[in-house]
């Protein structure tokens, strides 16, 4: 398989297939940014980046939102492993901003079971925002076990374990510029 320049050795070893190239991601993220620009004109927009997975996505996305906005970060930990979210989450880093009466867009790397966002949305609703919308880069609808759905979604994917562009494998490989699958022997087993 042809990998971009600079991805060699240990970094390249587990990679099976590139699902979305850097260019495909950048084009889609730009389109999402343009859509948000249209939808939020004249509104007090607060983008809430869910750490750490949506760091790259959020950074790229907001540079395509052509209007003033605020950016804040939240970190949630769910008790579970890489493939199973238990749903019992807790905030490990809370927002700095007050969200009352504001238009909140939560940016997430991947919407899987929906348990993390279900928890987060319910928690943030208690703070009386004007509105909360969800913008996810990847959506795995086949795994959903909650009523949560994305208002904005980059790509819909089947039930695959994916890595790169913010998504980790055992806390590593987030910095790959593309989104890929890993070879079977590396994939966390169900
Ligand atoms: P949910 O609560 O929707 O089941 O889980 C969302 C979180 O699970 C994501 O933010 C991400 O951290 C993790 N996750 C779900 N699917 C994948 C995947 O395919 N790859 C990686 N690296 N993480 C995933």
Boltz pocket constraint, residues with backbone or C-beta under 6 A from the ligand:
constraints:
  - pocket:
      binder: B
      contacts: [[A, 53], [A, 82], [A, 85], [A, 108], [A, 109], [A, 110], [A, 111], [A, 112], [A, 113], [A, 114], [A, 115], [A, 116], [A, 117], [A, 160], [A, 161], [A, 162], [A, 163], [A, 167], [A, 168], [A, 169]]
      max_distance: 6.0
